[in-house]
Amino acid sequence: MNWDDPDATRLTARLRKYRDKLTTFLHKPELDGTNNAAERALRPAVVMRKITGGSRSESGAKAWSILASVMRTASSKAATRWRRSRPAQSPMGRQKHALLTDTM
């Protein structure tokens, strides 16, 4: 392999420059090292586009993107609200719920 290749040199320089940003998830366990959540969030829109054959106009595509965003946000907020309003069934779950919601 030729390491004098300009593309390899450019890639090496870029990786060194952004090393800390590219490996943040290694040092912060609360961060996910994948983009699985983003992929799952996009999946319903991709499936709908595949089923319907996509939008036939720019305005249709924009309307769908806004609607999909609103539906995803509403769904996410409803799920979060439901989890917060319902303590788990076990005693430890109720304690955890109380700690998270300051109702202890």
Secondary structure by P-SEA (a helix, b strand, c coil): cccccaaaaaaaaaaaaaccccccccccccccccaaaaaaaaaaaaaaaaaacccccaaaaaaaaaaaaaaaaaaaaaaaaaaaacccccaaaaaaaaaaaccc
